[in-house]
Amino acid sequence: MKIEAAKKIFGEILREQLEKIEKIKSFKDSIDYKNLDKIIIGVIDGDGIGPIIMEQTKRIINELLKSEIDAGGIEIKNIKGLTIENRVSKMESVPSDILDEIKKCHVILKGPCTTPRAGDPWPNLTSANAVLRRELDLFSNVRPVSIPGKGVDWIFFRENIEGGYALGSKGIQVDENLAIDFVLETKINSERLAKKAFEYARNNNKSNVTVVTKANIVKTTDGNFIKACKKVGEDYKEINIVEKLADVTAARLTDLKFSKDLQVFVLPNLYGDIISDIAAEFQGGRGTAGSANLGNRYAVFEAIHGSAPAMIKSNRGQYADPSSLMRGFGMLLNHIGYSDKSKVLTRALDICGVEERKIKMTSSSKGASAEEYTDYILDEIKKLKS
């Protein structure tokens, strides 16, 4: 491929992105869960350890929502087929028939899905997560991290449909030496993400929002991201805007002298992924952190980690920690208006995973199995409910 051929591909990418901006403008409807006769929760097992940790999370769902399910106020809809095998057989990251089923739900709880990497036995399909986020307009990835004993109470608003991930499968191999990938940013999307972060800060009595970029080097896209955040911040005069560089934040986040006063973070896609993972490790590991993917109409809740194929390959899947997916379910409960149930689950997870830790997850037979750990969590939930 030479310059003219690369220019043609780039032109097609630009046209596609301009069309997507117009599509974003059309996403205006939202849901008031209080006015629904029935809330439909779609459940997707995913790949690898996904079915294992989802099986245990369903035990939590049945404990906390049994009366609502029995009364018909909540329906659990199991959605099959979002597996790497089915996606490859159809050569679709999210098969169209499955996407149609997902769109019939109000919210989704999703296990991790495998994204093919170089050397894997799968074709180079785009991440199912990335496709879902774009198709459902889930522009905000929300990841809370809490370590009460260290005074850490952070929440990360990560841009979810643009940045360095949006065109991950559309890079251009110009010739054998030159390859080009792309970073995408739009004013409309940066502003609505920032609004989510500032609204959260205002509604939860937070005094600052920290914007994390590398705008000193990536001047155009990251620079525009900062401009968008500052513009939105003009409507929130009581909230201080803090600017931090991504590399410095990643290096020093766990130094509480650096980060002790930081509360709400808003970040472009790639930096948000990396830095919130660092925060999750500080909390106790990525297996301890859940996340929400929010748009105006749809919402998908999940663990922040992947499908852990190495655990499956080494026959350790039954020792996968289900806490991250359970925390995602806790966020789902809060989102649909069951904040009391969400608090019970979150408290039980804190007791079992951070404070008391009578049994521990080690990802191997040296620690508890997912089933044993869930038994422990369910016992705590029952105590808290009594």
HUVENJO-V40021 format. One line per field, one symbol per residue. ss: DSSP state (H for helix, E for strand, - for the rest). psi: psi as a letter, one per 30 degrees, with the letter a starting at -180 (. if undefined). burial: # if it has 9 or more other C-alpha atoms within 8 Angstrom, else .. A space follows every 50 residues. Layout:
BEGIN
ss=???
psi=???
burial=???
END
This chain:
BEGIN
ss=--HHHHHHHHHHHHHHHHHHHHHHHH------HHH---EEEEEE-----H HHHHHHHHHHHHHHHHHHHHH--EEEEE-----HHHHHHH-----HHHHH HHH---EEEE-----------------HHHHHHHH----EEEEEEEEHHH -EEEEEEEE---E--------EE-----EE---E--HHHHHHHHHHHHHH HHH----EEEEEE-------HHHHHHHHHHHHH------EEEEEEHHHHH HH---HHHH----EEEE-HHHHHHHHHHHHHHH--HHH-EEEEE----EE EEE-----HHHHH---HHH---HHHHHHHHHHHHH---HHHHHHHHHHHH HHHHH--------------HHHHHHHHHHHHHHHH-
psi=kaeeeeeeeeeeeeeeeeeeeeeeffjfklkjffgkekkjjkkkealbfe fefeeeeeeeeeefgeeeeefgfkkjjkjlfhleeeeeefhkejkeeeee eefflelkkklkkkjklkflgllikkkeeeeeeeeghifjjkjkkkiefg gkilkkjkkfgbbffehfgglkjeafekkklkkkkkeeeeefeeeeeeee eefghkflkkkjahffeiedeeeeeeeeeeeeffgiffkkkkkkkeeeee egefjfeegfgkdkkkkleeeeeeefeeeeeefglffgkllkjkaeelkk kllflafhfeeeeghgefgkkgeeeeeeeeeeeeeggieeeeeeeeeeee eefedehelkkgglffalleeeeeeeeeeeeeeef.
burial=.....#..#...........#.....#...........############ ####.##..##...##.##...#####.#..###.###...####..##. ###.############........####.#####.############... .#################..####....#.#.###.#.###.######.. ##...##########..##.######.######..#..#.#..###..## .###...##..####################.################## #####.##..##...###################...##.######.### ####..#.#######.#####.##.###.##.....
END
